[in-house]
Amino acid sequence: MFTSNDSIKFMIAKTFFSLAEFKNYTIKNNISYNYHGKDTIEFNYINKGNCKVKIDNKIYDMNQYSYFVIPEFVPYSIIAKDEIEIYSAYFLIDKKSTYKEFMELLTKVFINQDEEMSPLLKTLENEFKIKSLGYNEIVTSIFKILTIKVIRLENVKGQRKSYWPLDSLQFSIDKILSSEFNHITIKELAIRLNISIRDLQRYLIKNYNKNFKELKKNFKLEYAKNRLEYYDDSIEKISEDLNFSTREHFCYFFKKETNETPLNYRKKRCLKQSNIKD
């Protein structure tokens, strides 16, 4: 179990979240009752089994992969006949930094079903156990992704898209394209973000000043620069990673964008780093 002795904080749309507790527990043939106070939100995810959840005197059937978010001052109870496994995260929120529409959306009672959250939560549990190098950054990043994912899934139910925090949308776009720039299409990206292709195109032009094709090219270029500057990958290896048909094709692309060949780019950066060390 994680407690607030460690500092896990993140911000979405000027709203600060501070993780107070994270735990994975089981309930069998029992009723678990919970209630919490001001400026708090609790995220619960059913990782295994079926149960009923009573929220504000309304009863909901929960299956595996169902989740629900409880806002401040809302009592709830979990009624389980068979054994269920639950992931639970308890957040403190700095409401002084929030804007109204975002909080109106987030402090609703959410009930949805999404099995993609399961591996993320299992990764969180593992990170809290081993606390390896950089775990704080990993945990913070995963919690931010989970929170954004909950918001997006709920918007599919009919909420106005203007509710979506713009910085969270950009965070998701950057996260996806930084690892999937080679093969993802604009249609696939729009589906992942739960917005229309037209809305996505407008957002890219407004916030990146680039269309989708240009943005993918930019991520390709940044990947190549990173591998050239900080790694020993061969030009052939980088070309293959970026799906160029030949080494020459990659070199042509790189020089066209930077006015330098890949080898000259690497030599200059290596020399610069060497001078800094000296």
Order of alpha helices (4+ residues) and beta strands (2+ residues): beta-beta-beta-beta-beta-beta-beta-beta-beta-beta-alpha-beta-alpha-alpha-alpha-alpha-alpha-alpha-alpha-alpha-alpha
